[in-house]
């Protein structure tokens, strides 16, 4: 577990340092951080899509986890026949 956490921290530090060293360019020399910003209308669409996706996916995952933990798939048990 210690090795996993330390490698994860190392990756995050490396990724952040690499990103910081490339500032302000995302794609040198054409795309800067300022030119890559999304318009406010796009942010609204992203938030609405995120909320709708969470409303659909989270209950389905909860039902899946419930049946996986309970061990009942709804199929007939062949061992009782």
N, C-alpha and C positions, 0 to 999 in steps of 0.2 A: 504494500500500500504506500509505503514511503517513497519507493521508486516511482510509482505512478504519479503521485502528487508532485514530486520534485521535477519530473519530466514535463508535467502539465504546466507548472509554474515557469519552467525554463522556456517552453514554447510560447507562452503568453508574453514573457519578457522580450524574447527575440522578436516576436511579431509586432509588439508595440514599438520597440526600438527601430525596427526596419521601417515601419510606417512613419515614425517621427523623423527619421533621416530623409525621407522622401518629401516631406512637407515643403512647400505647399502644393507640389505637383502629384497628381494621382497617376497620370500618364505623361511623362516628360516629352516634349515641352508644351503640349497642347492643352491638356485638361488639368486645371487647378481645382482646389477644393471649392473656391467660390463659384467657378463656372459649372460645377457638377451638382450644385444644390437643386433640390426638387421644388417645383412651384407649390404654393399652399394648397391648391386644388388637388394635387396628387397626394399630398399628405392626408387629406380628408378621405380620399378614395382608399388609401392604404389602411387607415384606421377602421373604416367601415368593413372592408374585406377581412381584416384581422378579427374583428368582433364576430362577424357572421361565421367565419371559419371556426373560431373557438366555440361558438354556440352549437355548431354541428359536430365537431370532433370530440370535445371533452365529454359530453354525455355518452357518446358511442364508446369511448375508451373506458369510461367508468363501468358501463354494462359489460364490456369485454373482461375487465378486471374482476368484476363480481362473479361472472360465470367461471373464469379461470381459477379463482381462489376457491369457489364453492365446489368446483369439479363436476358440475352438471352441465352437459352440453345440450340437453334436451333429447338426445337420441335414446332409443330403447336400450336397456342393459341386456346384452346377449348372455350374460352369465346366469340369469335367472330362468332361462328357458330350457 
